Each structure stands twice: as structure tokens, then as C-alpha cells.
Amino acid sequence: MTKKTDGEQLYEKLGYSFKHIAKASHEDIEQAEQFSKGYKAFLDAGKTERECVNYTEKLVKENGYTEFDKNAHYKEFDKVYYNNRGKNIVLITFGKRPLADGVKFNIAHIDSPRLDLKPNPLYEQDELAYFKTHYYGGIKKYQWGTIPLSMHGVVILKDGTKVELSVGEKDDDPKFIVSDLLPHLSARQNERPLKDGLKGEELNIILGSIPYQDDAVKEPFKLMALSLLNEKYGITEADFMRAEIEMVPSAKASDIGLDRSLIGAYGQDDRVCAYTALMAALSVDKPEYTTVTVMTDKEEIGSEGNTGMASRMLAHLMEDICDMYGVKARDVYRKSTCLSSDVNAAYDPTFPDVFEKQNSSFLNHGPVLTKYTGSRGKGGSNDASAETMAKVIKYMDDDNVIWQIGELGKVDEGGGGTIALFMGDMDVDTVDLGVPVLAMHSPFEVTSKLDVYYTYKAFMAFYK
């Protein structure tokens, strides 16, 4: 064996390089495979934020959680949950230490880019029935043409009845689609900028092509679609104004690659962090500090509204909890730590020009610790302190969790934000930690099973 030079030995001592999990811990491949089965089931069951909350509420009840009661007084290791309007859910496990010592927050979002129906969506055009849509979140609009879509959501009927919709997920369900031009006739369309390959007002959903059989009806194709909806769900046209209906990809979560090492699915940003946080919350029965796991809504449109992190929802809940123990919420926040658990862009060798490779995250190198997000000059960023970075890194290193550091592309290429700044605004030490994703915000995103599993391990280390 060749003896290492003084320089090689010094570099080993002073330098640092991130590890590939499959090389450093090959035995974890099978563990990651098993963990991914539950994750794929979660993705298929939760195509919307409401469905994720329903799935989670059922699961946590089965695992001993009870609904939060602000008039109760909880003891250490009690597990409670709070369901906010069916669109966020908060899981709390009370720890050994008093609340005054601070809590550990882990917050991920469960909304994803999609096509929402407009309030008055139904129309017909040239013997076809359509839904008009308004896209939600940052999408590449052209990616949403000619893929099978499903219809999910809720409708409140005039009499107050709540109707839940899910059409397109079963094998024998009809699917829906946005049409696109054939290449033979798209010469002028091809001259459009890529962002306008399909325009927002062209993202119209085809509903049907058979007319209602009555020559006196002026819009028989629209009426046929409406009559079918009414027959199955009791819906009238006016009910769409009391509805939240989302069109999402109908594809199921799938293994990707000959080695089956990757997962392809819709909505992995950020349900991948929500699921791993949920599993960590269920796995840690006796935490040192009280743990607060939040699955939140509206991140993709700025976290606004009373189910987004810009609201006072979490602050009010924490005030109720702190009142039980006679402590001030603001004193608890100052001693708390938060993981803003959100994804980062995985380095894509097909498009290397937008990445700064030295500070990019890579598939199979573990969860990405992102000190700051924002745009260009860190605009809209939380920018975690050195002390916060050191604390979270220590949690992972002490538990032998392989992790990496990363930014969202080159400085001047663009950027993005997370909920970290909202927790920072509450005076909580916060940093982003999550899974690297290929094709983020597309209808079919890609993650690594090893990264998903190691993100769960990172959250476990944080909670313990």
C-alpha cells in the first residue's frame, strides 16, 4: 500500500467532501427500499392538501394521538394533534423538559403546483365541453398539456352538504386532459417563448364530446357534462362557486431506473418532507424536548391565508399550549429551533449551466441543509445563523446521518423561498433541511430513495 504524502494527510485533516450514501453505507439500500413503500402509498393517497390531512389524521389516531383540547393539561410524552380547517395538521409530543426550555419545530408543506378550476369553470366550445382553470403555484405551463389528469376537491352544495370528489385515480376511472397542437400545425406556436408554449388561458380541461339529447338546448355538450356531475354528486352549476376543485396528474408513484433507486411522482415538493417528518414524529415516543410537527398549506403561493404559515394559526396554538403551563409563548420561541423542511433542486447533469456545482445538492448524498434561500442577493431569505447551522449539523453528525449542503442554483439564475422566514419572524432559530429533487414543480418529480430515508433519519436525530 502506497504511503500517503504529507499533503494528502493534511488534506484529509483539513478538507471535507460530502459522501454518496450507497458508497458509504451500502447496507442502507434495503432499509430505504422498505421505507419508500409507505412513502409511495402516502403520495398516491394524498394528491391534495386536504387528502394529506385526512390520511395523516387517521394514521396518528391509530398511533395514540388525541385531538388537542386547550382546556386540558398534558403530561410528558402525551401526543395530541390539531386539525386546522382540514388543510393543515399539527402533531405535538410533549417532552421530558419543561416547555420553557423551548420546543423543536419541524414544518413541511403539503400543497403542490396544480391546476385549480375557476369559480365559474364550465363551458362548451365547438362541440366539446370544458373546464377553465387557473394554475396554482410556479409551473411550466407547457408541461401540463397532454398528460392524464384527475379531479379532486370538495363542493359545498346549496343545502350545506359537503361533497368530496376524486375522479381519475382508479384504473377504470375516466381521466381528463389539456390538449395541445400537433407538430404539423404548430409552426407559429413553436415561435412562442417556451414559457408561453401553452398559455394560462389555454389550460382548458376536456370533459366530454357527447351532447345532451334535446335539440332545444343551446349548450347541449355543457349540459351533458353538468347532468353527469349532477347525477353522481348532486352538483349544479351554481355549486362551483362554493367549491375547491383541483386538477392533478393521475400518474401513480413509481420506481424509476433499472436499479429502482429513484421515485417518480407528482407532489414530492414538499410531501416528501411532510411524510418523513410525519414518520419521525410517530417514531419518537419519548423526546427530550416537546416536538411540534406542522404540515402546512399555501406555501406555493406565498404561505398566505389562514391555512398558510404567514397566518397566526401556529402562534395562536402555541399560545394556548403555553397558557397551560403558565409560560409566555415568546419566551418559548426564543429557546426553540425549527427545521423548515423543504426540498432543494438536485444537480441535473443535463442542464449544468444553471448550477454552481460546488454548492449544489446531489442525488444520494442525503438531505440538503440550506442556509438561505431567497433570490439573488438573498432577498426573501431567513439566512440561518452560524449557531443554528452548528446545532443542526451536530444533531446529524452525532447520529451518523449523511447530509450535504446546497444552494438553489447560481446566484443570478433565479431563486425561491420557503416558510423559514415566517418562523424567523416568530423569533425562532430556523434553517431549511430537505430532500434534493429533480424536475421540481413538474407533474412528475424525481427523488432518491436513499435521500428520502436519510431525511427521515435526520428528523429522527433532530427530535431525539
C-alpha positions in Angstrom: 0.0 0.0 0.0 1.4 3.4 -1.0 2.1 5.7 1.9 0.2 8.9 1.7 2.2 12.1 1.3 2.2 14.8 3.9 -0.1 16.9 1.6 -2.6 14.1 1.3 -2.6 13.5 5.0 -3.0 17.2 5.6 -5.9 17.4 3.2 -7.7 14.5 4.9 -7.3 16.5 8.1 -8.4 19.9 6.8 -10.5 19.3 3.8 -14.1 18.0 3.5 -16.2 16.2 0.9 -19.8 15.0 1.0 -20.5 11.3 0.9 -22.5 9.2 -1.5 -24.8 7.1 0.7 -24.7 4.0 -1.4 -20.8 4.0 -1.3 -20.5 4.9 2.4 -23.4 2.9 3.8 -24.4 0.3 1.2 -26.4 -1.7 3.8 -29.0 1.1 4.0 -30.2 0.5 0.4 -32.6 -2.2 1.6 -33.8 0.0 4.5 -34.5 2.8 2.1 -36.4 0.4 -0.2 -38.7 -0.6 2.6 -39.2 2.9 3.8 -40.2 4.0 0.2 -43.2 1.7 0.1 -45.0 3.7 2.7 -44.0 6.9 1.1 -45.3 6.0 -2.3 -48.6 4.9 -0.7 -48.8 8.4 1.0 -48.2 10.1 -2.3 -50.9 8.2 -4.0 -53.4 8.7 -1.2 -52.6 12.5 -0.8 -52.8 14.3 -4.1 -54.1 17.4 -2.4 -53.5 19.1 0.9 -56.9 18.0 2.2 -56.2 14.4 1.4 -52.8 14.6 3.1 -54.5 15.9 6.2 -57.2 13.2 6.1 -54.5 10.5 5.7 -52.4 11.9 8.5 -55.3 12.3 10.9 -56.4 8.7 10.5 -52.8 7.5 10.9 -52.0 9.5 14.1 -55.2 8.4 15.7 -54.2 4.8 15.2 -50.9 5.7 16.8 -52.3 7.1 20.0 -52.8 10.8 19.3 -55.8 12.6 20.6 -57.4 15.8 19.4 -55.9 18.9 21.1 -58.0 20.4 23.9 -56.9 23.8 25.0 -58.7 23.3 28.4 -56.7 20.2 29.1 -53.3 19.9 30.9 -50.9 17.4 29.2 -48.1 15.4 30.8 -44.8 14.4 29.3 -45.0 12.1 26.3 -48.7 12.8 25.7 -49.4 13.0 21.9 -52.0 15.4 20.5 -53.0 16.8 17.1 -54.7 19.9 15.9 -56.5 20.0 12.5 -56.8 23.5 11.1 -59.8 23.6 8.7 -58.9 20.3 7.1 -55.9 21.8 5.3 -53.1 21.8 7.9 -52.4 19.4 10.7 -50.1 19.9 13.7 -48.7 17.0 15.7 -47.4 17.6 19.2 -45.5 15.2 21.5 -44.8 16.7 24.9 -41.2 16.1 26.0 -39.2 15.5 29.2 -38.1 19.1 29.5 -40.4 21.8 30.6 -41.9 23.9 27.7 -40.0 26.9 29.0 -36.8 25.2 27.7 -38.1 25.6 24.1 -39.5 23.2 21.6 -38.4 21.6 18.3 -40.5 22.6 15.3 -40.5 20.7 12.1 -42.6 22.3 9.3 -43.3 21.0 5.8 -45.9 22.0 3.3 -48.4 19.7 1.7 -49.7 21.9 -1.2 -48.2 21.4 -4.6 -48.4 23.2 -8.0 -51.6 22.2 -9.9 -54.5 23.4 -12.0 -57.4 24.8 -10.0 -60.8 25.3 -11.5 -62.0 28.8 -11.9 -65.1 29.8 -9.9 -67.2 29.6 -13.0 -65.4 26.9 -14.9 -67.9 25.0 -17.1 -68.4 25.9 -20.8 -68.6 24.4 -24.2 -66.8 25.3 -27.4 -67.3 23.8 -30.9 -69.0 20.6 -29.7 -66.7 19.9 -26.7 -67.3 20.5 -23.0 -64.5 22.1 -21.0 -63.4 23.3 -17.6 -61.5 26.6 -17.4 -58.5 26.5 -14.9 -56.3 28.9 -13.0 -52.9 27.4 -12.3 -51.7 27.4 -8.8 -48.0 27.9 -7.9 -45.0 28.1 -10.1 -45.4 25.8 -13.1 -44.0 25.4 -16.6 -47.4 25.6 -18.3 -46.4 23.5 -21.3 -45.7 20.5 -19.1 -49.4 20.2 -18.2 -50.6 19.5 -21.7 -51.5 16.0 -23.0 -51.0 14.2 -19.6 -53.7 12.3 -17.8 -55.3 14.4 -15.1 -57.5 13.6 -12.1 -60.2 15.8 -10.5 -60.0 16.2 -6.7 -61.7 18.5 -4.3 -64.7 19.5 -2.3 -68.0 21.1 -3.2 -70.4 22.6 -0.7 -74.0 22.2 -2.0 -76.7 24.8 -1.5 -78.2 22.8 1.4 -74.8 22.7 3.1 -73.9 19.2 2.2 -70.1 18.7 1.7 -69.3 16.5 -1.3 -65.8 15.1 -1.8 -64.6 14.4 -5.4 -61.9 12.1 -6.6 -62.2 11.1 -10.3 -59.3 9.7 -12.3 -57.3 7.7 -9.7 -58.8 4.3 -10.2 -57.8 2.2 -13.2 -61.4 2.2 -14.6 -62.0 5.9 -13.9 -62.1 8.4 -16.7 -59.2 10.7 -17.0 -59.0 14.4 -18.1 -56.6 16.2 -20.4 -55.4 19.6 -21.7 -55.0 19.4 -25.4 -52.0 20.7 -27.5 -51.3 21.3 -31.1 -49.9 18.6 -33.4 -46.4 19.4 -34.6 -47.7 19.6 -38.2 -49.7 22.7 -37.4 -47.5 24.3 -34.7 -45.1 26.4 -36.7 -46.4 29.7 -35.1 -46.7 28.1 -31.7 -43.1 27.0 -31.9 -42.0 30.6 -32.3 -43.5 31.4 -28.9 -41.2 31.8 -25.9 -41.0 28.4 -24.0 -43.0 29.9 -21.1 -45.9 30.5 -23.5 -45.8 27.2 -25.2 -49.2 26.8 -23.6 -50.7 30.0 -22.2 -52.7 30.2 -19.0 -56.0 30.6 -20.8 -55.2 27.6 -22.9 -55.0 25.2 -20.0 -58.6 24.1 -20.5 -59.7 20.6 -19.4 -61.7 18.5 -21.9 -64.8 17.0 -20.2 -66.7 15.3 -23.0 -67.9 15.2 -26.5 -71.4 13.8 -26.4 -74.4 16.3 -26.4 -77.5 16.1 -24.2 -80.3 14.7 -26.4 -82.6 17.8 -26.8 -82.4 20.0 -29.8 -83.9 22.9 -27.9 -80.9 23.1 -25.6 -78.4 25.9 -26.6 -75.4 24.3 -25.0 -76.0 20.5 -25.1 -72.4 19.5 -24.6 -72.1 21.6 -21.4 -75.4 20.3 -20.2 -74.4 16.7 -20.7 -71.3 17.2 -18.6 -73.4 19.0 -15.9 -76.0 16.3 -15.9 -73.4 13.6 -15.3 -71.9 15.6 -12.4 -75.4 16.2 -11.0 -76.4 12.5 -11.3 -73.3 11.3 -9.4 -72.6 14.1 -7.0 -75.8 16.3 -6.9 -73.8 19.3 -8.3 -75.4 22.2 -10.1 -73.5 24.9 -12.0 -74.0 27.4 -9.1 -72.3 25.0 -6.8 -68.9 25.5 -8.4 -68.8 28.9 -6.7 -68.8 27.0 -3.4 -66.1 24.6 -4.4 -62.4 23.9 -4.3 -61.6 21.6 -7.2 -58.0 20.7 -8.2 -56.8 19.0 -11.4 -53.7 17.0 -10.6 -51.7 14.3 -12.5 -53.3 10.9 -12.3 -50.0 9.0 -12.5 -49.1 6.8 -9.6 -45.9 7.0 -7.7 -43.4 4.7 -9.4 -39.9 3.3 -9.1 -37.5 4.9 -11.6 -34.4 3.4 -13.2 -33.2 -0.2 -13.8 -31.9 -0.3 -10.3 -35.2 1.1 -8.9 -33.2 3.6 -6.8 -35.4 6.6 -7.6 -39.0 7.6 -7.1 -41.1 9.4 -9.6 -44.4 11.0 -8.6 -46.4 14.2 -8.5 -46.3 16.4 -5.5 -43.0 15.4 -4.0 -42.3 19.1 -3.3 -43.0 19.1 -0.5 -44.8 16.0 0.5 -41.5 14.1 0.7 -40.5 16.2 3.7 -44.1 16.1 5.2 -44.0 12.3 5.1 -40.5 11.9 6.6 -41.4 14.4 9.3 -44.6 12.5 10.0 -42.8 9.2 10.3 -40.2 10.7 12.6 -42.9 12.2 14.8 -44.6 8.8 15.0 -41.2 7.1 15.8 -40.0 9.2 18.6 -42.1 8.3 21.7 -40.1 10.0 24.5 -38.4 13.1 23.2 -36.2 15.3 25.3 -37.9 18.5 24.1 -41.6 18.9 23.0 -41.8 18.3 19.3 -44.2 20.2 17.0 -44.6 18.8 13.5 -46.6 21.0 11.2 -48.0 20.0 7.7 -49.0 23.3 6.3 -50.8 24.7 3.2 -50.3 27.6 0.7 -46.5 27.6 0.6 -46.5 27.5 -3.2 -48.3 30.8 -3.3 -46.5 32.7 -0.6 -48.0 30.9 2.5 -50.9 33.4 2.7 -54.3 32.8 4.1 -55.4 31.3 7.4 -54.0 27.9 6.5 -50.6 29.2 5.4 -47.6 29.9 7.6 -48.0 33.7 7.2 -51.1 33.4 9.3 -51.3 33.4 13.1 -52.5 29.8 13.3 -49.4 28.3 14.7 -48.7 31.2 17.0 -52.3 31.0 18.5 -52.0 27.3 19.0 -48.6 27.7 20.8 -50.2 30.5 23.0 -52.9 28.0 24.0 -50.3 25.4 24.9 -48.1 27.8 26.7 -51.0 29.1 28.8 -51.5 25.6 30.1 -48.0 25.8 31.7 -48.0 29.4 32.7 -45.2 30.4 30.4 -45.1 33.1 27.7 -45.1 31.9 24.1 -42.5 34.5 23.1 -40.1 33.1 25.8 -40.5 29.6 24.4 -39.9 30.8 20.8 -36.6 32.4 21.8 -35.3 29.0 23.0 -36.7 26.9 20.2 -35.3 25.5 17.0 -37.2 25.0 13.7 -36.4 22.9 10.7 -38.1 24.4 7.7 -38.3 21.1 5.9 -38.4 21.8 2.2 -36.8 20.4 -0.9 -33.9 21.8 -2.9 -33.0 21.4 -6.5 -30.9 18.4 -7.2 -28.0 18.9 -9.6 -29.0 17.9 -13.1 -26.2 16.9 -15.5 -28.4 17.6 -18.5 -28.6 21.3 -17.5 -25.4 22.1 -15.7 -25.2 25.8 -16.7 -27.7 27.0 -14.1 -26.0 25.2 -11.2 -22.9 26.2 -9.3 -21.6 22.7 -8.9 -19.5 23.2 -5.7 -22.6 24.4 -3.8 -25.2 22.2 -5.4 -27.0 19.2 -3.9 -26.8 15.8 -5.5 -29.0 12.7 -5.5 -28.0 10.0 -3.0 -25.9 12.4 -0.9 -28.6 12.8 1.8 -30.8 15.6 3.0 -29.8 19.2 2.0 -29.0 21.7 4.6 -29.8 25.1 3.0 -28.5 28.0 5.0 -30.5 30.6 2.9 -33.0 30.6 0.1 -34.4 33.8 -1.5 -33.5 35.4 -4.8 -30.2 36.8 -6.0 -29.0 39.0 -3.0 -30.8 36.6 -0.6 -34.0 38.6 -1.0 -36.8 36.9 0.9 -34.5 34.7 2.9 -34.2 33.7 6.5 -30.4 33.1 6.3 -29.7 30.9 9.3 -27.1 31.9 11.8 -23.8 30.1 12.3 -25.1 29.0 15.7 -28.2 27.4 14.2 -26.2 25.7 11.5 -23.8 24.3 14.1 -26.6 23.0 16.2 -28.4 21.2 13.4 -25.2 19.8 11.9 -24.3 18.4 15.4 -27.7 16.6 15.6 -27.0 14.8 12.3 -23.3 14.1 12.9 -23.9 12.7 16.4 -26.4 10.2 14.8 -24.2 9.3 11.8 -26.6 10.9 9.3 -25.1 11.5 5.9 -26.1 15.0 4.8 -25.0 17.7 2.4 -25.1 21.5 1.9 -26.6 23.2 -1.1 -28.0 26.4 -2.7 -30.7 26.7 -5.3 -28.6 27.2 -8.4 -26.3 30.1 -9.4 -26.7 33.4 -7.7 -28.2 35.3 -10.6 -30.3 32.5 -12.1 -33.4 33.0 -10.0 -34.3 31.6 -6.6 -37.1 30.6 -4.4 -38.4 30.7 -0.9 -39.7 28.5 1.9 -41.6 29.0 5.2 -38.3 29.7 7.1 -38.7 33.5 7.1 -42.1 33.1 8.8 -40.7 31.1 11.7 -37.8 33.5 11.9 -40.4 36.3 12.2 -41.6 34.4 15.3 -38.1 34.7 16.9 -37.3 31.0 16.3 -33.9 29.8 15.2 -34.7 28.3 11.8 -32.9 26.6 8.9 -34.0 24.7 5.8 -33.4 20.9 5.6 -34.9 18.6 2.9 -34.7 16.3 0.0 -33.0 17.1 -3.3 -35.5 16.9 -6.2 -35.0 16.5 -10.0 -37.7 18.2 -12.2 -39.1 20.2 -9.3 -42.6 21.6 -9.8 -43.2 19.4 -12.8 -46.1 17.0 -12.9 -43.7 14.1 -12.2 -40.8 14.9 -9.9 -37.9 12.6 -9.1 -36.2 11.8 -5.7 -33.8 9.2 -4.4 -35.0 6.5 -2.0 -31.7 6.9 -0.1 -32.2 10.6 0.3 -35.8 10.1 1.5 -34.7 7.6 4.0 -31.8 9.7 5.3 -34.1 12.7 5.6 -36.3 10.6 7.9 -33.1 9.7 9.9 -32.1 13.4 10.1 -35.5 14.3 11.5 -35.2 11.4 14.0 -31.9 12.8 15.1 -33.4 16.3 15.5 -36.4 15.0 17.5 -34.4 12.8 19.9 
